[in-house]
Amino acid sequence: MIDDVLSESKQKMQACINALKDDLAVIRTGRATPALVEKLHVEYYGQPTQLMQLASISVPEPRQLLIRPFDPASLKDIEKAIQTSDLGLTPGNDGKAIRLTLPQPTEERRKELVKTVHARMEEARVTIRAVRRDGNKDLRDFEEEKLISKDDLERAENDVQKLHDEFIDEINSIGERKEQEVMEI
């Protein structure tokens, strides 16, 4: 029972870390990376489809993305999706591919992006704390139902706290790396 609670808590916390990494991957830094656009939803034959399923995305230059659609008919749809997204990029269409040139972010824009990084980190911390709270509640319920002893409860709560601390540290290190990436000129 205790192992099940710990295992479930760890899985939920790891899912939170994965979601944070995905969230931070789309925050634009000075460098081009396919992660900026690959999860962008494009209206393709009436269905929202991720860009990575419709085109190959490459980085020919450090500040440029090249998007080559598998179906040339989807070029206009991809271009429209990029323009309506919150990326703030203007696509260049040559009839066969789309080029996205990433401008150098200003100091003010980099500071805004750092604030966004911190907000996403705090959301992840809140989620980790909620998982800890739920795990501890389950353990206390087991103790009230006399399924585990008071000593087992304390040991298990300490284990849940250790898990919590490990994942909070991981969130902080991921955030620090992303902040350095964003502030890099």
BAFI-3210 file (N, C-alpha, C; in Angstrom, 3 decimals, decimal comma, padded with zeros to 6 digits):
// residues 185
n [1|2|3|4|5|6|7|8|9|10|11|12|13|14|15|16|17|18|19|20|21|22|23|24|25|26|27|28|29|30|31|32|33|34|35|36|37|38|39|40|41|42|43|44|45|46|47|48|49|50|51|52|53|54|55|56|57|58|59|60|61|62|63|64|65|66|67|68|69|70|71|72|73|74|75|76|77|78|79|80|81|82|83|84|85|86|87|88|89|90|91|92|93|94|95|96|97|98|99|100|101|102|103|104|105|106|107|108|109|110|111|112|113|114|115|116|117|118|119|120|121|122|123|124|125|126|127|128|129|130|131|132|133|134|135|136|137|138|139|140|141|142|143|144|145|146|147|148|149|150|151|152|153|154|155|156|157|158|159|160|161|162|163|164|165|166|167|168|169|170|171|172|173|174|175|176|177|178|179|180|181|182|183|184|185]
n.u [000,807|001,803|003,975|002,603|001,365|003,631|004,805|002,794|002,715|005,298|005,153|003,205|004,527|006,723|005,417|004,569|007,040|007,808|005,787|006,428|008,932|008,104|006,491|008,411|010,030|008,844|009,200|010,639|014,005|017,146|018,067|017,304|015,054|013,526|011,528|010,113|008,026|006,988|004,812|002,757|-000,562|-002,144|-004,720|-005,777|-007,306|-009,726|-009,141|-007,456|-004,030|-000,804|002,101|004,497|003,651|002,957|005,043|008,597|010,974|013,671|016,917|018,592|020,292|021,647|019,648|017,371|014,509|013,500|010,748|009,424|006,716|005,101|002,996|002,456|000,136|-000,603|000,844|-000,116|-001,928|-000,214|001,338|-000,628|-001,316|001,053|001,161|-001,107|-000,466|000,982|003,650|004,910|006,260|007,069|006,244|008,188|007,390|008,311|007,003|007,585|008,599|008,698|010,267|011,406|012,629|014,303|014,275|016,747|016,070|015,028|016,414|014,371|012,354|013,566|013,591|010,844|010,332|011,783|010,229|007,966|009,023|009,531|006,902|005,820|007,422|006,579|003,927|004,405|005,642|003,494|001,818|003,388|003,396|000,680|000,450|002,035|000,492|-001,856|-000,813|000,042|-002,430|-003,724|-002,090|-002,584|-005,258|-005,032|-003,807|-005,774|-007,679|-006,498|-004,727|-002,074|000,663|001,296|004,028|004,779|003,318|004,605|007,201|006,557|005,436|007,714|009,194|007,591|007,935|010,688|010,668|009,170|010,961|013,141|011,988|011,239|013,760|014,672|012,918|013,784|016,429|015,973|014,587|016,554|018,458|016,944|016,457|019,061|019,515|017,602|018,462|020,892|022,904]
n.v [-001,188|001,317|001,486|001,635|004,153|005,797|005,168|005,994|008,726|009,468|008,978|010,865|013,227|013,086|013,272|015,882|017,224|016,536|017,858|020,489|020,731|020,502|022,810|024,825|024,445|025,672|028,333|031,091|031,524|033,072|031,353|029,175|026,468|023,378|022,680|024,941|025,214|022,691|021,517|023,128|023,741|023,025|023,752|021,258|019,926|020,317|019,294|019,758|019,543|018,560|020,415|019,002|016,621|017,221|018,308|018,518|019,785|021,858|023,239|025,371|027,526|029,218|031,039|030,480|028,716|026,054|024,966|022,291|021,198|017,985|017,597|019,677|021,212|021,935|024,108|026,817|026,581|025,973|028,284|030,150|029,227|029,736|032,516|033,237|032,288|032,758|033,260|035,400|035,582|036,124|034,344|033,341|032,563|030,532|029,131|026,435|025,868|027,067|029,720|030,700|033,379|034,104|036,905|038,763|038,781|041,630|043,280|043,901|042,152|039,698|039,771|039,675|037,108|035,612|036,080|034,686|032,107|031,786|031,883|029,547|027,687|028,038|027,178|024,463|023,785|024,145|022,106|019,858|020,104|019,660|016,996|015,854|016,506|015,031|012,423|012,208|012,459|010,126|008,266|008,927|008,240|005,472|004,919|005,712|003,801|001,692|000,205|000,650|001,269|003,889|004,528|003,546|005,307|007,774|007,254|006,827|009,317|010,866|009,785|010,588|013,325|013,505|012,739|014,889|017,023|016,318|016,559|019,264|020,438|019,590|020,998|023,598|023,511|023,004|025,327|027,292|026,677|027,235|029,936|030,985|030,344|031,976|034,554|034,696|036,266]
n.w [000,000|000,912|-000,782|-003,187|-003,008|-002,890|-005,367|-007,154|-006,532|-007,317|-010,084|-010,855|-010,161|-011,871|-014,313|-014,126|-014,232|-016,846|-018,269|-017,609|-018,867|-021,545|-021,713|-021,294|-023,480|-025,641|-025,210|-026,529|-027,247|-028,010|-029,885|-032,628|-032,544|-033,294|-031,480|-030,891|-032,722|-033,356|-031,988|-032,643|-033,571|-036,602|-038,842|-040,697|-043,342|-041,956|-039,453|-036,375|-036,393|-035,332|-036,172|-036,513|-037,565|-040,083|-041,491|-042,196|-039,965|-039,797|-038,854|-040,494|-040,050|-037,142|-036,228|-037,636|-038,849|-040,915|-042,596|-044,169|-045,793|-045,978|-047,648|-050,243|-050,517|-048,004|-047,250|-047,130|-045,005|-042,888|-042,823|-042,123|-039,550|-038,155|-038,305|-036,812|-034,342|-031,019|-031,291|-032,472|-034,870|-038,317|-041,094|-043,923|-047,122|-049,770|-051,669|-051,676|-049,216|-045,794|-044,216|-041,098|-039,435|-036,563|-034,614|-032,748|-029,360|-027,445|-024,532|-022,761|-023,653|-023,114|-020,334|-019,849|-020,801|-018,944|-016,691|-017,471|-017,522|-014,779|-013,825|-014,948|-013,682|-011,037|-011,240|-011,698|-009,282|-007,519|-008,412|-007,771|-004,989|-004,496|-005,253|-003,283|-001,019|-001,587|-001,569|001,108|002,364|001,523|002,818|005,515|005,626|005,347|007,768|009,579|009,023|010,124|008,604|008,314|010,579|013,040|013,060|010,522|008,977|009,541|008,517|005,826|005,140|005,399|003,283|001,115|001,368|000,816|-001,882|-002,896|-002,356|-004,020|-006,578|-006,596|-006,488|-008,980|-010,659|-010,087|-011,097|-013,821|-014,472|-013,949|-015,924|-018,231|-017,849|-018,064|-020,727|-021,985|-021,256|-022,470|-024,874]
ca.u [000,000|002,677|004,740|001,699|001,211|004,904|004,962|001,831|003,176|006,479|004,703|002,536|005,538|007,514|004,560|004,627|008,351|007,743|004,926|007,205|009,935|007,388|006,097|009,580|010,636|008,247|009,576|011,632|015,275|017,813|018,425|016,207|014,921|012,257|010,529|009,306|006,845|006,562|003,520|001,800|-001,689|-002,486|-006,016|-005,455|-008,531|-010,734|-008,677|-006,233|-002,939|000,479|002,965|005,526|003,062|002,684|006,225|009,903|011,424|015,130|017,563|019,723|021,166|021,325|018,462|016,374|013,849|013,011|009,628|009,084|005,535|005,077|001,966|002,575|-001,152|-000,770|001,740|-000,893|-002,479|000,893|001,672|-001,706|-001,200|002,201|000,798|-002,109|000,070|001,551|005,106|005,410|007,160|006,456|006,777|008,562|006,947|008,894|006,211|007,902|008,944|008,516|011,436|011,134|013,852|014,094|015,051|017,402|015,147|015,553|016,618|013,044|011,662|014,195|013,109|009,464|010,407|012,233|009,049|007,131|009,692|009,295|005,481|005,641|008,077|005,722|002,798|004,898|005,834|002,158|001,351|004,171|002,881|-000,641|000,681|002,509|-000,674|-002,730|-000,140|-000,019|-003,827|-003,961|-001,378|-003,317|-006,476|-004,631|-003,519|-007,068|-008,360|-005,645|-004,038|-000,653|000,888|001,701|005,431|004,795|002,803|005,661|008,250|006,032|005,324|009,083|009,549|006,867|008,608|011,954|010,299|008,790|012,171|013,913|011,346|011,337|015,131|014,750|012,225|014,669|017,581|015,447|014,290|017,805|019,041|016,138|016,682|020,358|019,315|016,835|019,239|022,099|022,793]
ca.v [000,000|002,493|001,515|002,090|005,609|006,398|004,976|006,864|010,103|009,674|009,050|012,149|014,275|012,993|013,811|017,340|017,654|016,417|018,948|021,719|020,739|020,810|024,218|025,689|024,251|026,588|029,712|031,450|032,101|033,650|030,283|028,458|025,056|022,868|022,581|026,166|025,126|021,332|021,185|024,117|023,081|023,533|023,268|020,488|019,241|020,422|018,689|020,358|018,577|019,137|020,738|017,973|015,527|017,715|018,836|018,331|021,058|021,814|024,474|025,577|028,532|029,324|031,853|030,255|027,418|025,744|024,032|021,728|020,342|016,734|017,853|021,089|021,892|022,386|025,241|027,992|026,309|026,080|029,704|030,810|028,812|030,439|033,931|033,413|031,823|033,823|033,212|036,700|035,396|036,284|033,301|033,657|031,435|030,566|028,249|025,040|025,766|028,279|030,087|031,560|033,969|034,563|038,107|038,800|039,417|042,790|043,064|043,937|040,912|038,596|039,846|039,173|035,652|035,064|036,096|033,569|030,892|031,701|031,559|028,120|026,931|028,098|026,274|023,098|023,594|023,991|020,758|018,910|020,193|019,029|015,547|015,509|016,585|013,887|011,211|012,202|012,223|008,691|007,558|009,149|007,423|004,089|004,827|005,782|002,526|000,711|-000,625|000,842|001,792|005,293|004,597|003,401|006,576|008,789|006,910|007,036|010,763|011,341|009,380|011,472|014,629|013,396|012,791|016,283|017,847|015,970|017,118|020,727|020,752|019,405|022,146|024,757|023,405|023,176|026,749|028,051|026,460|027,949|031,367|031,298|030,276|033,150|035,782|034,631|037,140]
ca.w [000,000|000,999|-002,025|-004,239|-002,850|-003,287|-006,796|-007,829|-006,330|-008,152|-011,478|-011,060|-010,097|-013,100|-015,375|-013,949|-014,747|-018,304|-018,756|-017,473|-019,948|-022,787|-021,636|-021,430|-024,799|-026,620|-024,907|-027,527|-026,830|-029,168|-030,819|-033,278|-032,199|-033,811|-030,410|-030,883|-033,586|-033,700|-031,392|-033,127|-034,228|-037,918|-039,332|-041,898|-043,766|-040,911|-038,205|-035,813|-036,475|-034,930|-037,303|-036,715|-038,336|-041,429|-042,159|-041,563|-039,418|-039,630|-038,438|-041,403|-039,452|-035,704|-035,966|-038,678|-038,967|-042,250|-042,487|-045,478|-045,650|-046,733|-048,656|-050,623|-050,380|-046,625|-047,027|-046,715|-043,670|-041,940|-042,750|-041,371|-038,146|-037,575|-038,175|-035,757|-033,054|-030,187|-031,417|-032,887|-036,008|-039,632|-041,974|-045,306|-047,937|-051,114|-052,527|-051,370|-047,794|-044,997|-043,418|-039,943|-038,915|-035,191|-034,310|-031,442|-028,415|-026,726|-023,098|-022,135|-024,025|-022,378|-018,952|-019,872|-020,957|-017,661|-015,827|-017,915|-017,040|-013,340|-013,619|-015,268|-012,603|-009,848|-011,509|-011,506|-007,837|-006,920|-008,757|-006,964|-003,612|-004,474|-005,289|-001,931|-000,126|-001,871|-001,096|002,581|002,742|001,347|003,890|006,769|005,533|005,645|009,199|010,275|008,806|010,808|007,623|008,600|011,939|013,152|012,642|009,062|008,442|009,628|007,557|004,478|004,924|005,164|001,920|000,194|001,471|000,088|-003,301|-003,145|-002,369|-005,221|-007,765|-006,509|-006,897|-010,428|-011,254|-009,953|-012,009|-015,182|-014,612|-014,019|-017,253|-019,216|-017,629|-018,648|-022,171|-022,400|-021,046|-023,297|-026,067]
c.u [000,857|003,478|003,884|001,530|002,489|005,110|004,037|002,255|004,365|006,084|004,051|003,545|006,393|006,719|004,557|005,938|008,349|006,903|005,672|008,238|009,284|006,985|007,284|010,229|010,083|008,535|010,792|012,864|015,903|018,139|017,189|016,231|013,575|011,159|009,641|007,983|006,278|005,206|002,424|000,685|-002,053|-003,829|-005,758|-006,647|-009,560|-010,334|-007,463|-005,146|-001,641|001,373|003,988|004,988|002,835|003,936|007,500|010,385|012,926|015,652|018,777|020,752|020,768|020,046|017,368|015,826|013,367|011,948|009,251|007,896|005,648|004,078|002,027|001,269|-001,345|000,075|000,995|-001,469|-001,407|001,259|000,645|-001,604|-000,046|001,853|-000,181|-001,622|000,630|003,086|005,699|006,402|006,392|007,073|007,102|008,297|007,565|008,160|006,455|008,148|008,691|009,781|010,987|012,466|013,544|014,931|015,699|016,439|015,814|015,717|015,275|012,279|012,255|013,737|011,669|009,452|010,861|011,063|008,113|007,709|009,411|007,834|005,226|006,284|007,187|004,492|003,214|005,104|004,496|001,621|002,072|003,667|001,523|-000,509|001,151|001,334|-001,597|-002,121|-000,210|-001,442|-004,165|-003,303|-002,100|-004,617|-006,167|-004,415|-004,827|-007,837|-007,574|-004,977|-002,516|-000,524|001,291|003,154|005,566|004,332|003,906|006,784|007,791|005,893|006,708|009,552|008,867|007,528|009,940|011,705|009,994|010,041|013,016|013,311|011,339|012,738|015,295|014,066|013,138|015,841|017,133|015,189|015,538|018,460|018,283|016,346|018,021|020,276|018,640|017,680|020,524|021,909|023,362]
c.v [001,262|002,630|002,010|003,610|006,317|006,315|005,911|008,332|010,412|009,807|010,402|013,299|014,271|013,536|015,336|017,896|017,608|017,535|020,283|021,823|021,086|022,279|025,135|025,562|025,239|028,050|030,047|032,072|032,727|032,628|029,622|026,999|024,567|022,786|023,818|025,983|023,718|020,937|022,185|023,407|023,807|022,924|022,588|019,610|019,179|019,839|019,437|019,279|019,257|019,308|019,640|016,763|015,919|018,118|018,428|019,718|020,951|023,198|024,682|026,573|028,684|030,102|031,632|028,833|027,255|024,658|023,590|020,791|019,077|016,864|019,339|021,882|022,450|023,626|026,469|027,804|026,466|027,545|030,465|030,484|029,546|031,907|034,162|032,942|033,006|033,846|034,565|036,608|035,574|035,245|033,836|032,434|031,560|029,640|026,771|024,824|027,106|028,490|031,027|032,070|034,538|035,804|037,990|039,461|040,593|042,428|042,992|042,635|039,721|038,589|039,360|037,646|034,982|035,035|034,949|032,241|030,701|031,339|030,075|027,241|026,904|027,207|024,827|022,807|023,364|022,592|019,707|018,915|019,518|017,501|015,075|015,476|015,380|012,577|011,093|011,933|010,735|007,892|007,714|008,340|005,961|003,911|004,866|004,469|001,365|-000,263|-000,501|001,440|003,263|005,466|004,481|004,690|007,630|008,520|007,202|008,528|011,377|010,990|010,271|012,852|014,613|013,458|014,227|017,155|017,590|016,645|018,646|021,173|020,623|020,557|023,369|024,686|023,560|024,657|027,603|027,914|027,260|029,457|031,798|031,316|031,534|034,418|035,833|035,491|036,419]
c.w [000,000|-000,293|-003,185|-004,196|-003,307|-004,796|-007,585|-007,712|-007,236|-009,620|-011,772|-011,049|-011,360|-014,282|-015,323|-014,510|-016,270|-018,910|-018,675|-018,589|-021,283|-022,837|-021,905|-022,809|-025,816|-026,309|-025,765|-026,897|-028,072|-030,235|-031,406|-032,827|-032,717|-032,754|-030,338|-031,632|-033,770|-033,109|-031,771|-033,893|-035,517|-038,317|-040,679|-042,246|-042,637|-039,558|-037,670|-035,733|-036,079|-036,151|-037,580|-037,483|-039,796|-042,204|-041,446|-041,140|-039,190|-039,253|-039,345|-040,876|-037,989|-035,387|-036,994|-038,621|-040,399|-042,109|-043,897|-045,312|-046,507|-047,882|-049,013|-050,478|-048,970|-046,297|-046,503|-045,310|-042,591|-041,736|-041,909|-039,877|-037,456|-037,339|-037,023|-034,389|-032,273|-030,232|-031,793|-034,034|-037,309|-040,565|-043,366|-046,159|-049,331|-052,079|-052,260|-049,873|-047,114|-044,182|-042,313|-039,427|-037,542|-034,937|-032,932|-030,458|-027,698|-025,252|-022,378|-022,414|-023,272|-020,928|-018,845|-019,967|-019,663|-016,680|-016,188|-017,432|-015,551|-013,043|-013,890|-014,204|-011,363|-010,024|-011,261|-010,018|-007,136|-007,193|-007,924|-005,518|-003,483|-004,488|-003,917|-000,953|-000,327|-001,370|000,418|003,065|002,614|002,468|005,235|006,786|005,854|007,142|010,010|010,163|009,414|009,827|007,769|009,999|011,880|012,688|011,121|008,393|008,434|008,632|006,127|004,168|004,688|003,752|000,883|000,197|000,716|-001,421|-003,705|-003,293|-003,616|-006,452|-007,752|-006,926|-008,406|-011,160|-011,221|-010,929|-013,465|-015,442|-014,738|-015,385|-018,316|-019,077|-018,229|-020,176|-022,688|-022,306|-021,884|-024,555|-027,270]
res [m|i|d|d|v|l|s|e|s|k|q|k|m|q|a|c|i|n|a|l|k|d|d|l|a|v|i|r|t|g|r|a|t|p|a|l|v|e|k|l|h|v|e|y|y|g|q|p|t|q|l|m|q|l|a|s|i|s|v|p|e|p|r|q|l|l|i|r|p|f|d|p|a|s|l|k|d|i|e|k|a|i|q|t|s|d|l|g|l|t|p|g|n|d|g|k|a|i|r|l|t|l|p|q|p|t|e|e|r|r|k|e|l|v|k|t|v|h|a|r|m|e|e|a|r|v|t|i|r|a|v|r|r|d|g|n|k|d|l|r|d|f|e|e|e|k|l|i|s|k|d|d|l|e|r|a|e|n|d|v|q|k|l|h|d|e|f|i|d|e|i|n|s|i|g|e|r|k|e|q|e|v|m|e|i]
***
